[in-house]
Amino acid sequence: MSAKSPSISVRKASAPSVKVDALIVGVSPGDQEVTLDSGAREVDKAFGGRLAATLTALGAKGKAEEVTLLPSPDGVDATVVAAVGLGGDEPGVEALRRAAGAVVRRLAGKADTVAFAVGDGAAESVGALAEGALLGSYTFDRYRTDADKRPAPISAVTVLTGKARDKAVKTALTRAETVAAAVNLTRDWVNTAPSDLYPEVFAEEARVAGKRAGLTVEVLDRKAMVAKGYGGTLGVGQGSEREPRVVRLSYKPARAKKHLVFVGKGITFDTGGISLKPNEGMLTMKSDMAGAAAVLAAVTAVADLQLPVAVTAWAPMAENMPSGSAQRPSDVLTIYGGKTVEVLNTDAEGRLVLADAIARASEDKPDVIVDVATLTGACMVALGGRTFGIMGNDEDFNSFVRRTASRAGEDGWPLPIPEGTRESLDSKVADLANVARGRLGGALVAASFLNEFVGEGIRWAHLDIAGPSYNDSSAWGYTPVGGTGSSVRTLVGLAEAAAAGEL
């Protein structure tokens, strides 16, 4: 799977006296030369007050994620000083996360141990630096025979702060490690080849992760799914030799303040079924289970953080394949709970498996349901590759999800479910069709479909992560190529908000 994450620690020490391979300082744009972050003051003294001027002479601008390396002068025990651009005049915690991720990626193969003399040393800043470093150092080497020849990631990270003994700082560090581990687990699952991660295997790995976190685990095989009526997931999976599964992970602490349900789309590979995708459309379809990966990993993080809120994760899993047994356009499926759906396009399969899980989860009458899915290319057309869409039945809740995502360092944008959208799904033979007959507003139509299966009175939000779930270009900040772990931090943030009485 992924390479071992670096160890993370905090320390109260003078930055120049720390014996590491690389001492990291922060810089921002200035009028004549870069502006040094407050953490660089002692290092600047070792440079005779010329650190900013030296960096500027080397071309440093202080722009976000820019990295400039300098040999350390006398008085600095680190081998090199690495200046990372923070961008802006007053960089926030997300700027610190991205800077940390960018610099540990740049130092891979050049340094084994690093120390951050960046930020104000407060708990929030320490947590952001730790989280960014842990996420940015991620590599996936499962299929590499030359992994030992590739640049080795950082093995140890120290964040320097005068508040190293503060309880809040220690808590922030623990949280960063827990959340980053969940994100990286999600990335591992998304990056695994679909021949190695099909529903049976994915369900077993979810069971192992759930048991480690002390969760209640339920895995339904095909026989149990037939008995209970999970018709959407069965229909999608019937064309594959690999049978579908439904996984439920439950965390229910004593005196839980709220009950949240997370539902994730778990299509381990999506060919489109009989409505076959073109070749280019299949190249990243191993990531079509990113929603399931995110919700499963998120609930393990909630349990590890021991938050006083109940969280249940549902992950319907199937492989969408064309074969003699595959569902056909014009087939009618009976979703869990009894509603019937005419399948007009077998490539609109994610909403069918989600419908099963949302309908079943609604029976438990949770306070909120949040589903996460790589659902539509239409959402990517609307919002690009770094922003997920937020749709739901409560505008205030949609806005709350967006604010939570922003605090967590993720980009989400509320989209409407316009009047008349549901009517576009009318079917002549069933309760509704799985797609509209036109192509306009595809992401909104998909959300309208899901809304039909949400229990009455339950606040619900749908996160369409088709864009940000998989990065097929180049790494940036703490985001690697491949699976990104999109939405995990937002889901954990929602659980934290519920625990704090904000939701």
N, C-alpha and C positions, 0 to 999 in steps of 0.2 A: 504494500500500500504506500502511503506517504512516508517520507523520511521522518525520523524522530524529530519532534519539535525541540527548539532550544530550551534550556532551563532559564527561568526568569527569577530575578531577585531585585530587591531594593537595598540601597546602602547609603548611609550618611558619611560622605567623605569629600575631601577637596578633589575636584575633577582632575587637576594635573597630577595628583599622586596615585591615581588608580592605574594598576598594572594590567592593561588589556591590549589587544592587538589594535583596536581602533576606538578612539574617543570621539563621540559624535556631538556636534553642536548645531544649533539652528541659526539660520540667517533669513532675513526678509529683504525685499527691495528697498533701496534708499535713494535719495536725490543724487548724490555724487558717488557713493559706494554702498555696498550692502550694509544692512543694519543687523547687528548681532543680537541674538536672543539673550535674555537675562542669564541663562545658564552658562553662557560663554565668557562671562566676565573674568573669571580666574584664568581661563585659558588665554584670553587676550593679553593678560599681564605677562604671561610667559613669552608671548610674541612681541613684547615691548610696546604693547598698545597698537600694533600694526596688523592684527589679524584681519580686520575688515579690509584694509587697504591691500593686503596681500591677496586675499580672495578675489577682490575686484580686479586686480591686475591679472589674475589667472582666468578672468572671464566670468566669474560667478555673478549672477544677477539676483539671486534670492528667490527666483520663481519656484513655485510649488514642485517638489520632488526632484529638483536639480541637486546633484551630488558633486562636490569638489573635494579631492583628496590632497592633503599636505603632509610632508614629513614633519614629525614632531620636533620642536626645538628643545634645547636644554631646559629642564624644569618641568617637562611633561613626560610622564613615564610610559604613556601609550606609544606604540610604534608609529601610528599615523593619526592625524586629526581629519575627520570627515565632516564637512559642512553640508548640511542638507537644507534645501530651500523650503521655507514654510509658506511663502506667498502671502501677500496682504500685510496690513499694518498690525493687526491684532488677530493672529491665527487662532481658531477655535480648536476643539478637541478632534474634529474630523481631519483638520489639517495636520495635527500631530500624528494621528493614525496613519495617514497616507505617507507622511514624511518618514515615519518609522519603517513602514513597509518598503518604501522605495530604497532607503539606504541599506537595509539588510539584504535586499536583492542585489544591490550594486556591490556589496562587500562579500558576497558569496564567493568562495575560493580565494579570497584575499585576506580574510580575517576569520579567526575561530572564536574569539571573545570580543565583545563590544560593550561599551558603557555609554549611556545617554546622559549628557549634561544639557538637557533641553527642557524648556517649559518652567513653570513656577514651582514644581515639586508637589503641588496639591494632589489630592487623591484622584480627581477626575483626569488630570494630565498624566499621572503615572499610569492609570488604567488604560488611557488611550495609547500611550507609547508601547505598553506591554502588548496590548491587543494587536496593534499594527505590526509589531515585530513578529509576533507569533503567526499572524496571517500571512505576512509578507515572506516569511521563510519557508512556506509550504512548497514542497515538491512532491510529485507523484512518480515513483520509480518502479512500480510493480512489473512493468513489461520491459524495462531497460536492462540489457545485458552489459551496457557500458556505464552503469550508474557510478562505479568507483572512479571513472575518468571524468565525470562531470564536476563542475565547481561545487565544492562542499558547502552546505548552508552553515550559517552561524550556529555554534553549539551552546553558547551561554550569553545571556543578555543581562546587564545590570542597569537599573534606572537609578540615577543619583538624585537624592532628595534629602533635605534637612529634616523631613517629616517621616523618615523611614520607620520609626517606631509607632507612628499613629495608627490606631485601629482602622480608621477610614482608608488609609493607604494600603494596609494589608488586605482589607476587604476588597478594594478595587483590584488589587493584583490577583487575588483568588478568582474574582469574577472574570477578569480578562482571560485567565487560563481556561476557565470552564467554558466560556462562550466560544473562544477560539477553537477549543477541542471539538465542540459541536459543529462549528462551521467546517473545520477540516475533515471531520467524519463525513459530513454531507458531500464535500468535494471528492473524497475517496470513493464514495458510492457512485457519484455521477461519472467519475472518470473511468470506472471499471468497465471493461468490455462487456457488451450485452450477452456474449456467450458464457461469461462467468458470473453475471448477475441477472439471472432470470427470476421470476416470481418466487419459486421455492427457495432459492438461495438468499434472495433479498429478505424474505420473511424470516429465515433462520438467522441472518445477521441482525435483523431488527430484534429478534428474540434475545439474542446474546447481549446486545447493547441495552435492552430494557431490563434484563435480569441484573446486569452489572449495576445499573442505576437504582435497583430496588423497586422496579415498576411491576404492576400487574400486567401480564402479557396474555393475549388471546390471538391465536392464529387459526383462521378458518381455511380448510382445504376445499377442493371442489365439491366433495360430497356434502360438507356442512353448508357451503354457500347455496347449493341447490335446495337443501332442506329449509334454509332461512329466507330464500327468495332474493338473492343478490343478482337479479337478472341482467342489469347493465354490465357488470364486471364479467359475468359468465359469457354474455354475448360477445364482448370485445375479445375475450380470451379464447373463444372456441375454435379459432383458426390455427392456433399454435399447438405443437406437441407438448409445450411446457404449460402446465395448468396454472390457472390464476390462484390468487390468495387474497384474503382480507386480513390485515393486521391491526390490532388495537393495543396501544400502550396506554396505561392509566396510572396517573399519579394523584393520590388522594390523601393528603396529610390531614391530621386531626385539626379541627377548627379552621378548615379552609374557608376563606372569605368569599370566593367566587368559584364558579366552574366554567372553564374555557375549553372549547373543543377546537382542535386544529385538524383539518382534513387535507390530505395531500394526494395528488395524482401520481400513480405509480406505474406508468406504462414503461416497462423495462426496455422495450424497443418498439418503435412505431414505423411500420412500413406504409401505413395508411390503409392496410387491409385490401379488400377488393378495390376500393377507391385509391389505387396505388399512387404513392408520391413519385415524383421524378427523382432521379439519382441524387441530384444536388440537395433535394429536400430531406434526404435520409442521413446525410453526413454527420449530423449532430444529434440524431434521434436516440442515441444511448442516454442522452440527458433528459429524455421525456419523463423520467421518474424523479426529477429534481424536486418537485413539490413534496412527494412522499418522503424523500430523503430529508428535506428540511424539517418537516413536522415531527418526524421520528427523532431526529437529533435534537431538536429544540426541547422536546419534553424530557429527554435525558438531562439536558442542561438545567431545566427548571427543577428537576429532582435533586441534582447535585448541589444546586444553590439553596435547597431546602426552603423554597418560597412557600408561604402559607396560602396557596391557591391551588385548587384542583385543576388539572389539565389532562385531557384525554386526546390522544392522537389516533386518527384513523387513516389507514393507508391501503386503499384498494389497488391491487397489483395485477397486471396482465401484460401479455405480449401480443401486440396487434399484428397478425400475420395473414397473408393471403393463402388460402388452401381450399381443398374441396369441402372442408367443414366450416370455413369462415362464414360469418354473417354477411348477408347481401344487402345492398340498397333495396329498400322497400320491406325488409324484415321488420317485425314489430316485437319489441322487448317489453317485459314487465319489470319495472324498477322495484327495488325494495319498497314495500308499503303499498304497491298495487297500481301506481300510475303506469300507463302504457306510452311507449315512444316509438314512432315510426322512424327507422334509420334511413335517411336519405343520402347520407354520406358516411361511409365507414371510417373516414379519416377525421371525423369529428367524434372521436372515441373517448377523449378525456372527460368530457362532460357526462358521459354515460356511467363511468365508474365513480365519478364524484357524486352523481345523483344518488347512487346506492348508499354511499357513506354519509352524505348529508342527511338523507331521509332517516337512516338508522340513528345517527347522532342526535337528531332532533327529538327522538323519543325520550332521551334523558333530560330534556328541558334545560340545557345549559344556559348560562347568562349570555354568552356570545358564541358564534361559530365563525371561524376564519378558515377559508379554504385557500390552498396555494397550488398553483398549477402552471405548467408551461402550456397554456391553453390555445393561444391563437397567434398566428403570424400577423393578424390585423393589429394587435396591440404593439407589436414591434414596429410596424409601419407608422403608428400614431406616436409612439413614445421613444423609439430608438432602442439601442442595446443596453442602456444602463439604468433605465427607469421602469419599474413595474406599475401596472395599472391597478387602481383600487376602485372597486365597484361594490355596491351593496344596497341594503334596504333602509339605511339610516345615514343621512348626510353627516350628522354630527359624529357618528362613529367612524365614517370614512375619513373625516378630517382628523379625528383622534389617531387613527392608524397612520395617517401621513405624518403627523407630528412625532409619533413614536418612532417611525422609521427614520426620520431626519435626525433625531437624537441618537439613534443607534448607528448612524453613518450610512444609511441606505436611502435610495431615492424612490419615492412612490408618488403617484399623481392620481387624484380622484377623477373618475370618469362617470358620466351619467348612464342610467338605464332609461332611455327616453320613453315617453308615452307612445304606445303603438308597437313597441319592440316585441312584446309578448305575442301580439296578434300575428306577427310575421312567422311565428312558429306553429300556427294552426295546421293541423293535419286532417285529411279527409277520412282517415281510417283509425286514428289513435287519439289519445288525449293531447299529444303534441308531437311535433317532429324534432329531430335533433339539430337541424339547421334550417335557416330561412332559405327561400328559393332564390333570393338575390345575394350579392356578395357584400353589400354596403354595411358598415357598422358591425363587422364580424365579432369583435371583442365584446361589444355591448349586447349583441344577440346571445352570445354564449353565456354571459352573466344573467341575462333574463331567463334563459333555460334553467340555470342552477337555482335561481330564486324560487322556481316552482316547487322545489323539494325542501325548502327551509321551513321548519315548523313555525306555526303562528306565534307571534309575539317574541321571537328570538332575533336579537340583533345579529346581522351577518355581514361579513365583508369577504370579497373575493379578490385575491391577489393574482394577477396574471403576470407571471415572471418569465414569460417566453424569451424576452430580451436579455435581462441581466443574469439568468441562471447559468449561462455558458458563454465564456469569452473565447471566441475563435480567432482573435486578432493577436495583439501583443499585450504583455503584462503591463500594469500601471498601478501605482500606489501599492496597496497590499493585495491587489487582485491578480491572480495568476492566469495563465492560459489554461483553458479547460473549465471544469466545474468551479463555480464561485462561492457556493453556499448561500446564494441570495435568499433573503427573508428570514433566515435563522435568527439573526440579531433583532429583527423587528418582532418576531414571535416571542422571544425571551423578554423583550421590552414590554410587550403587552401583558405578559404574566407578572412582571414586576409592577406595572401600573395597577393591575388588579389587586396585587398583594398590598399595595400602598393605599388602596381605597380610591384610586383615581378613575377607575373604569366602572 
